[in-house]
Amino acid sequence: MPKTMLDIKKIRKDFPILNIKVNGKPLIYLDNAATSQKPRQVIGAMADFYQNYNSNIHRSIHKLGEEATLAYEKSHKKVADFINADFEEIVFTRGTTESINLLAYSLTQELNQGDEIIITQMEHHSNFVPWQQLAKKRNLKLKFIEIDGEGKLKLEQFSELLNKKTKIVSITHASNVLGTINPVEKIAKIVKEKSNAYFIVDGAQSVPHMPVDVKKMGCDFLAFSGHKMLGPTGIGVLYGKKELLERMQPFLYGGEMIKEVTFKDTKFNELPWKFEAGTMNIAEAIGLAAAVDYLGKIGMENVMRHGKELTNYCLRRLNEIKEVEIYGPKERSALVAFNVRNVHAHDTATILDGEGIAVRAGHHCAMPLHSVLGIPASARASFYLYNQKEEIDSLAEAIHKVIKVFK
């Protein structure tokens, strides 16, 4: 991958939405952990599909059908290469949420009463609620790895929780609130040494921001979403080791995921189509491929470096404001969750919006984590490859306005 520094001004020209104004002010978009903006290349790829070769895939032998099928399958290949997986190991879903629900459904047949699942206190609801509900339904035991005062996992406690009854360990790679980057390679080794559990990684906040190699990571499954990495909404990815996907039951039944249907039985299709029932989000898959191409040209090392630079700068600027409380460790992914003391996060976000600054406010789909932190909500500024330090300066100035309003 290229090692050159990013030309942010040039990159910003690829994102039409960055030219708009919000409440009469130039848009400063700092809500990238929720969803990223889309470059012209992604928008154009999807428009090109609809305008020039819109057709269903794997069903038609006419020219448009062949072109659509080829583009869709190329999308699988590009995503596979992006995380160093094999073509058959990439299943398209609607997003991280559906990917994890697919696992919760398909793996449930291997679980028995009394089996155990381990997750962490910092999980997004997408990697919390499916396991919680599965545990309740099947009389399983759900265990939680706690966090320390800095917001890091207590790995020594994890080793104590893990045993022969553990069947699933599902952990976020990077927290969407704390920014904590969990040592998933180390965790994978612990899981394999002490149990026969499946190791699942929620990569929604990591795959868009840093190089990810599933073979090096050592996970059994990885889930992530296209819309957080310059791609469109409605498309997500489930990576799974080929031998595991082959023995798993499909999540959805219907067209496309079949090889043969008789009045007595059904034979399922090959991977990855076995898990892609019905008409998939074809345009969105093509858009995701364009996003992967865009990120590949820039280089994920460069994306990660830029994110760290912005995050460290934001931490420095906000630490200068005594009324601001910051959550999470110093070393983190490209986001900063904070509160202005004695001001609700929603009020903070509302005033920032008046200045044209878009941040997230609330529990960020991590209510259990916020209860551990002892707060009802937080504001969150999150960054991506098109953000600039000047925007963080504007954020700091606007926070001073928040303080003044509620003084």
N, C-alpha and C positions, 0 to 999 in steps of 0.2 A: 504494500500500500504506500501511496505517496506520503512523504514526511514534511512537506512544506506547510507553513503556517496558513491559516485560512484568510482569504480575502473577504471579510464580512460584508463590506459595501457591495461587492460584486454578487455575493450570495443573496443578499437581501433583494436584489433586483429580480430574482426568480420567484419571489413571493408577492403576488398582487395585493393580498390583503394587508400587507404592511404599509400600503400607501393610503389606507382609509383614515378617517378621523372619528374619534369617539368622544361624544360630548364636546365637540369643537376642538379637541386636542388630538395630536398625532397618536395613533395607536402604539402603546407599549405593551406587547403581549408577553406576559410572564406566567402563563398557565399551561405550559407545555407538558407537565406531568399528567394533565387531564387529557389533552389532545394537542398534537402539533399542527402547525399550518402546512399547507400543501404547495409545492412549487409548480410552476407552469408545466414542467415536464410530466408530472403526475396527472395534472388536470388534462393536459393535452393527450396523453396516452389513453385515458378513459374516453375522452371525446372522440378520438380517432376510432376506437372500437365501435362506439355507437353509430358513428357517421359512415364508416367504411366497410366493416365486416361483422356487424352485429348478427350473431346466430347462436344457437345452442351448441354445446360441445358433446363429442363422443356419440352423437346420434345421427348426424347427417353426413352424406358423402358428397354434398355439393361444395362448391368453392368456398363460400362463406363459412360453412361449418368446419371445413378443414383448416381455414385460417384461424378461426376462433379456438379450435382445439389445440393447434400448434402454439398459439400465444399463451393459452392457459397452462399447458404443460411446461412451457418455457418458464412460466412464473414459478412453478414448483421447483424447477431446477435452480433458478437463481436464488430462491430463498434457501434451498438446501446448501448451496455453495456458500452462502452468506454466513451460515453457522457451522459449516463443515460437517454436514449430514449427507446421507444418501437420498436420492430422489424418492424412494419408496417410504422414507421415514418422515416425510412432510405431509401432514394432513391440514387442509384448509378448513377453518371454522369461521364463526362470526366474530371471534375475539377471544381474549384470554379467559373470560368468564365461561364461554361455551367449551373451550378446550378442557378446563378443569372439571366442569360438569360431565363432559364426556368420560373423563377418567373415573370420576366418582361413580358413574353409572356402570361402566364396563368392567371396572375392577371389583365391584361389589360382589360378584358371583364367586370370587376367590376368598371372601371374608366370612368368618364364623363368629358367633357370639363370644365375646371376651377378647377378641383381637383388638389391637391398639393402633391408633393413628397419632402421629406427632406433628404439630404445627408450632408456630411461634406466636407470641403476644403482639407482634408487629404486623400481622397479615392483613392485607386488603380483604374486604368481605368476599371477594371472588375466590380467595384461597382459604376462607374460613367457614362460611356458611355451608357450602356443599359437604364438607367433611363433618361439620357439626350435625347437620340433618341426617347424613348417612349413619353417623354413630348412634343417633337417637333411634333411627328406624331399625337398625340391625343389632342393637344392644352391644355396641362397641365402646371402647374407652378412648376418649379424646384427651390427649395430653398437650401441655403448652411449654415451650422453652421460654423462660423469662428473659427480660432485658435488664441490664444493669443501669446505674444512674446516668451513664453516658449515652445509653441507647443502643448498646451492643448486646449480642446474644451471650448468655452464660453457657458457654460450650461445655464446661465441666458438668453442669446440670443436665445437658443433653445426653452426655455419656451415661449418666445415671438413669435417665428415663428410658433409654433404648434397651430392649431385651428381645428374647425370642418370640414374644407375642406381638412385637411391632411389625405391622404389615405395610404401612405407608408412612413415609416422612415427606411432607410437602412444605417447602420453605421459599419465601421470597428471596430473590437474588439481591434486590435493592428496595429498601422501604420507601413507599410513596409519601411518608410523613417525615420520618427521621432522616432519610437519605442514607441510612446505614447500608454499607455494602457487605453482605454476609460472605464468609469464606466457603463458598459452596464446594470447591474442590476438596477442601479439608473435611467438610461435612460428609461428602460422598464417600470418602475413605472410611470414616467412622461408621457410617451406615452399613457398608459392605463387610467391615470387619466384625461387627457385633450383631448383625441381624441378616435376615433374608428379605428385608423390606424393599419396596419400590421407593426410589428417590425421585421426587418431583420438584422441579424448580419453576417458580413464577418469575418469568423474565420480562414482564411488562415494562418495568422501569430500568432494565439493564440492557436489553438487546438494542434499543434505540441509541444508547449513549456510549457503549464500549464494545470492543471486540469480544465476541462470544464464540467459543469453540466447544461444541457439545461433547466431542470425544475427549478433549482435555478436561472438561468439567466433570465428566464421569456420572452424569445424571441418567436416569432411565427415561424421563420425560421432561420436556421444556415447553412452556406455554407463553405466547406473547401476542401482541396486537399490532395491526398495521397502522392504525390511526395515530399512534404515539411516535411513529418513525417516518413521518412525512407522507404516509400512505392514506388511503381513504378509510372511512368508517365501514363497518360491516364485514371486515376481513381480518381473520386471526390465524394463528398457526399453532398446531400441536406437533412437536417433534416427539417421536417415540422410537426406541430401538426396534429394528425390524422384527426380530424374533418375538418381541413382546406384542407388537401390534398384530402380528400374524395369529397369535393364539387368543387375542381379545375378541369379545363379541362386539358387533357394531352398536353404535349409540342410536342411530336412526335407520329405519327400514323404508324401502321404496324403490324408485327408479334409480338407475345408474350404479347403485352399490351391489348389483346382482350380476351373477354370471349365467345362471340358469334357474328358471322357476317352473315347477310342475304343480299339479294339483295336490301333490303329497309333500313337497319339500322345496327348499331354495338353497342354491349354492351361491356363496358370496363372491364378489369380485376380487381382483388382486389389489394389493396395496398400491397407492393410497386410496384408490377409489372405493374400497370397501367401507370407508368411513365418510364418504362424501355423497350422501343420498340426495336425490332430487336435482333440480337445476341450481347450481352453485352461483355465488356472486362473481360472475365472470369478469365484468368490468373492474370490479374491486381488486380481483387477483392481478389483473393486468396493471392496475394502478400501483399495487404493492410492488410488483416487479420493477416498475419505473422508479419507485422510491428506493429500492435496493440498489439499482443502478446509480442513482444520484449519490447515495451515501458511499457506495463503493468508490466512486471517482474522487470524492473528497478524502476518504480514508477514515476508518473508525478510530484509529489512533489520534488523528487530528480532531475529530469530533469530541473524543474523551478529553483531550488536552484543553480544548477550548471551554468545555463544560466545567472542568476543574478550575480554570482561571477565573471564570465568571463567578462560580460559587465561592471561591476564596475571597474574591473582591467583595461580594455581597456580605459575607460573614464579617469582613473587616468594617464595612460601612455601617452595618446594623449594630455591631458591637460598640460602635461609637455613640450610639443612642441609648442612654441609661434606662429609658422607659421600655425598651424592647427586650423581650425574653425569647431566646432561641432554643429550639429543641433538636436534639440529635448530636452525634459526634462531630469532631472537627473534620475528619476524613469522611467524605460522603459523596453521593451522586449529585447530579446537577439540580438541586433544589434546597430551599431553606424554608422551614416552617417556623412561624414566630407568632407572638402576640404583643400588642401594645398593652402594658399593664393597665388593668381596670377598664379596658375597652373590649367589647365583644368583637370577635373576628369579622362578623358580618358588617359591623359598623366601619371597621377598618377598610374592608374591601369596598364598601360603598363610597367612601371618600376617595379612595384610590381610583375607583372607576370614574369619578368626576374629573380626575386629572388625566384620563385616558389610559390608565394603567390597569390591565386585566390580571388579577391574581385569583386564586381559589380560596374560599373561606368555608369552614364547616368541619366535619369530622373526616372528610376525604375517604369515605367508605372504610374507615378504620375506627369504629366506635370503641371496640374493646381496648385498643391501644390508647385512645384518648382518656379512657377511664383509668388506665395505669398511670398516665401522665398527670392525672388529676385536673384535667381541663375539659370543658364541654366542646371546644372547637379551637381551631387555629387558622391563621392566614398562611398561605403558602405561595412563595415565588419560585417558579421553576423555569429553567433556561434550556435553550437549544442553540443550534449552530448559527442561527441568524441574529441572536441577541448580542448587545453591545454593552460595554461598561457604562456608557452614558445613560443607558436606560436604568441601570442600577442606581446611578446618581439621582435620577428623577424619582425613583422609588424612595430613596432615603429622604429627599426633600418633601415628598408627599406624606411620608410618615410623620415628619415634623408638623405638618398641617393637621394630621389626625390628633396628635398630642395637644396642639393648640386648641382644637375644637372641643376636646373633652377635658381640658384643664379646669 
